[in-house]
């Protein structure tokens, strides 16, 4: 008999944000796979659920996967939860799910998600958007991801840690412009929930002047096209050349101006030679 793997969404902050169905599934599971046993124990204790918890995270999911699959093939009912929200969305879980191959049932138990929570109150139009999860920690890859986002011409949604969010916003300003509108969602559903929208420049200033804590979701709007005003263009070229190569500078400027690429390349070269 095939077992069931339940992908159970749990609260992203407020412990009351859990469905009746999710509680029923957790209660009947043979055991629960949790990203963090401490975080999950707090939730289970809140609802008097006594179940065995097995840690299952990015550090051990490949090692533990086979024994879990064996249990599922034997007919066990297992719940998978992340620290907060819906599992396998920038969280552990996919390694197990992709190994299904018809050997067990995978059943979603929908519920809270910081992604959908942010989208539901966004002041930035999000009928068509791209979700990027956590951006790369490598500088080169991070720059390319932001350039690619701009090329898509769609708002982007990302998750970011309090340790890297300022660095990411600085790159957004360099590549997409300080006028780009950003939505910041911090500690959603928790006591110190904070949601605000502003230009990237002002968002950066706000975060630099305040202690950043908690988990952060960002919605990045599409950049505002600049004019071909010579003074504005020269200022942008000089600013970009401080952090990017000549070719990268041209590629970024192509996102903001209608100038022919060949002419733009010549202009960037002339500005660089003046310095």
Secondary structure, 3 states (H helix, E strand, C coil): CCCEEEEECECCCCCCCCCHHHHHHHHHCCEEEECCHHHHHHHHHHCCCCCCEEECCCCCHHHHHHHHHHHHHCCCEEEEECCCECCCCCCCCHHHHCCCCCCCEEEEECCCCHHHHHHHCCCCCCCCEEEEEECCCCHHHHHHHHHHHHHHCCEEEEEECCCCHHHHHHHHHHHHCCCCEEEEEECCCCCCCEEEEEEHHHHHHHHHCCCCCCCEEEEECCCCCCCCCHHHHHHHHHHHHCCCCHHHHHHHHCCCCCCCHHHHHHHHHHHHHHC
